[in-house]
Amino acid sequence: MLSLEEHQGTCPYCGEPITVLLDLSQGTHSYVEDCQVCCRPISISVTEEEDGSLSVSLHDENSTF
């Protein structure tokens, strides 16, 4: 069963607030999604913490994380 959740973030390129849809059933994962405002590719990392919570980070394509 898919478990989806919206996450509010900020585009690392244009600085505009954006909403990304996360698939919570995947645990720790990374993927690329284009910004809805400036259309540049954002690297999105979702990390499942030991307590089961998720942390989300958004980076430009040239960042190392």
C-alpha positions in Angstrom: 0.0 0.0 0.0 1.3 3.4 -0.9 1.7 5.9 1.9 2.1 9.4 0.4 2.8 12.6 2.3 3.4 16.2 1.2 6.6 17.9 2.3 7.1 21.7 2.1 10.6 22.8 1.2 12.6 25.5 -0.6 14.1 25.1 -4.1 17.9 25.3 -3.7 18.1 27.2 -7.0 15.4 29.9 -7.0 14.6 29.9 -3.3 10.8 29.6 -3.9 8.7 27.4 -1.6 7.8 24.1 -3.2 5.8 21.0 -2.3 7.2 17.5 -3.0 5.2 14.3 -2.6 7.0 11.6 -0.6 6.4 7.9 -0.8 6.8 6.9 2.9 6.7 3.2 2.1 10.2 3.3 0.6 12.2 4.2 3.8 15.6 5.7 3.0 15.8 6.7 -0.7 16.9 9.5 -3.1 15.5 10.7 -6.3 15.5 13.8 -8.6 12.4 16.0 -9.2 12.2 19.2 -11.2 11.3 22.4 -9.3 7.7 23.4 -10.1 8.8 27.1 -10.4 12.2 27.2 -12.2 12.2 23.6 -13.7 15.8 22.8 -12.5 16.6 19.3 -11.1 16.5 19.0 -7.3 18.1 16.0 -5.6 15.8 14.9 -2.9 17.1 12.6 -0.1 14.7 10.9 2.4 16.4 9.3 5.4 14.5 7.0 7.8 15.8 7.7 11.3 16.2 5.0 14.0 12.9 6.2 15.7 11.0 5.7 12.4 10.8 9.4 11.6 11.9 10.7 8.2 14.2 13.6 7.4 14.1 15.2 4.0 16.8 17.3 2.3 16.7 19.1 -1.0 20.0 19.9 -2.8 21.1 21.3 -6.2 22.6 18.8 -8.6 26.2 20.0 -7.8 26.0 19.5 -4.0 27.5 16.6 -2.2 25.6 15.3 0.8 
